């Protein structure tokens, strides 16, 4: 979804662009989307929203190392370390439209994993803002 900005079009259409941008913001508020980061192609969510999305069928994907996973992880999470996403994600999660919540310790590895997954065609990705350290 592209946001139409006033500076991108003529002054006659400026009011429509402002309305379009406000409409996008209303959609984000309506569905409680915290932030959309185009660079990483991942929507950041907090722990409360994570729990709700998991309750409704989202998959939890832990992209930390196997050792970190063994030390503790969110219940029901699938382990695919970030460095293995490129070669293993399609084998582990074949449905590219499935809602997937990616997390790591601080949020940086999960952002990288989201970007890789987006490039592979996954389109319903969420990142736990701040990682599990933020819970």
GUDO-822825 format. One record per residue: residue in one letter; x, y, z of N, C-alpha, C in turn. Coordinates in steps of 0.02 Angstrom, whole numbers, plus 50000, padded with zeros to 5 digits. Atoms other than C-alpha are relative to their C-alpha. Example, Ala and Ser with C-alpha at 12.3 -4.5 7.8 and 13.67 -1.06 7.14 Angstrom:
BEGIN
A500454994150000506154977550390500455006050000 S499584994149997506844994750357499615005550037 
END
This chain:
BEGIN
X500424994250000500005000050000500455006150000 X499614993950004500735016649949499625005750033 X500294994149971500415032650044500105005749951 X499964994350047500015047149928500145006150042 X499824994049962500845062849990499865006249959 X500184993750033500355080649951500535002749955 X499464997250041502065085349884500104996149936 X499915004150059501955071349756499515001649944 X500504998550050500455078449663499865007449998 X500144992850007499795095149605499605002750058 X500354996849944499025107649726499254998649997 X500725001350006497275104149658499814993450032 X500155006649972497395086249719500294999250070 X499685000449934498295090249882499534997950055 X500485001849947496725088649988499864992549999 X500135007150004496415071149922500584996050028 X499435003749974498185065749966500015000150076 X500034999549927497995071950144499464995250027 X500535004649980496355062350157500224992849993 X499765006850010497165046750086500484997950056 X499535001549947498565047750214499644999150067 X500395000749939497315050250355499634993450001 X500345006550005496365035050292500464994350017 X499515005249984497925024350302500134999950075 X499884999749928498235030450479499414997150039 X500595002949967496435025850526500014992449996 X499955007350008496695008250457500514997350049 X499485002349954498295006550558499745000050072 X500294999749933497375012150716499474994750009 X500555004749996495865001150680500254992950013 X499735006749993496914985450666500584999650049 X499494999549948498104990950804500704998449974 X499335000950028499624990650690500435005650029 X499584995149965501004999150787500435004049951 X499564996550046502195003350645500144995449941 X499825003950059502534997650468500685002549977 X499334998350019504354997450425500134997349930 X499925002250069504534996950235500684997149987 X499335002350012506394994250244500074992550013 X499965007049982506234977450330499384996049980 X500625003450021504494973550263499684996150057 X500255003549941503914969150437499595004950043 X500404996049955502544975750550500214998350071 X499805001149931503124978050729499404999950045 X500555000649952501944972450866500284999150070 X499795001049931502024971851054499784993150025 X500145006649972501844956651168499254998750007 X500725000849992499994959551200499694998049933 X500265001850066499614959251014500264993249977 X499735006650016500754944150993499554994650029 X500425005149968499714934251117499334999349965 X500645000250035498104938951028500064996649931 X499905003050066498784934250857500154992550004 X499865007149990499454917550920499354996450017 X500645003049981497754914050997499564998849939 X500415000750060496974916550825500354996349944 X499705004550049498204905150734500675002049971 X499344998050026499824914550701500544995150023 X499425004249984501454904650699500535004450033 X499434996649968502854909850817500644997149973 X499365002150028504574909150738500575003150040 X499424997949961506104910150850500624999549955 X499425000050045507644915250749500665000650038 X499385000049961508914914450890500374993549989 X499615006250007510244900850904499654994450039 X500285005849965509824883250962500145000450075 X499834999449929510714886651126499545005050035 X500454995049971509694902351159499294997350006 X500665003150000508114892751115499944995150059 X500005004949945508564878951240499985003550068 X499994996349937508854892051375499325002850017 X500684997549989507054897851355499715003149937 X500334997450060505804902051220499255000750014 X500724999249994503994907051196499664993449983 X500355006350009502794892451208499724999449929 X500255001350067502394884851039500435002649943 X499574997150051503824893450947500384994649961 X499605004250044504684885150800500695003249996 X499324997450005506574886850796500274999449929 X499624999850063507404892050633500485005950010 X499524994649989508994901950673500045004649939 X499984994950053509164918050572500484998149944 X499505001950051510714911350483499784994149957 X500255005750039509684896350420499355001749963 X500644998050031508134906050361500034999149925 X499945000250073508754907250181499894993049972 X500045006750028508904888550157499464995550030 X500475004649967507634881050279499285002450008 X500664997549982506114892350297499454997049958 X500525002750043505154885650147499844992850017 X500125006949978505354867950212499614999950065 X500324999849934504784872850387499305002949998 X500654996750006503344884450340499875000949926 X500124999850073502684881250165499485005149979 X500534995250018501154892650170500265007150006 X499714993350000501814909750120499495005450019 X500514995249979500164918150168499834999250075 X500125001249929500184911350346500255006050041 X499794994749955500264924450483500584997450043 X499395002249965502024923050558500265005750042 X499704995249955502704932150709500724997850013 X499295001649995504604932450709500285003750061 X499694996649943505614935950866500714997450011 X499335001849978507374935650934500105003150069 X499874997249934508214942951087499835007550002 X500094992749998508194961451042499595002949942 X500384997650057507294962750875500415000949936 X499604998750060508764964850756500054993949954 X499975006150042508964946750696499324998549970 X500675001450026507084945150677499825004849943 X500104995450056507054960650566500354997549937 X499635002850057508384952850455499634993949972 X500365006050021507404936550451499365002049962 X500604997650034505814946050402500175002349929 X499794997550066506734954350259500144994249952 X499845005950040507394937650195499364996449981 X500635003550013505674929750211499575003849950 X500384995850047504854944250119500274999049929 X499695001250066506084941749976499824993249972 X500195006750022505574923449971499254999449988 X500715000050016503744928349953499524999750058 X500444999949942503074927750131499725007150007 X500304993350002501844942050150499585001850061 X500404998649941501044941250322500454999550062 X499475000549951502524944750436499945005550054 X500004995349943502604952850608500634998850039 X499405000449959504094956650718499845002350071 X500114998149931504034956950907500475005850016 X499624993949988504594974650946500444999250062 X499545000549944506144974351055500194992950019 X499845007149985506224955251055499754997850067 X500255002749935505944944351207500315003650059 X499724995949945507064955751310499525005450021 X500484994649987505634968251300499364997650034 X500615002849969504334956551377500025000950075 
END
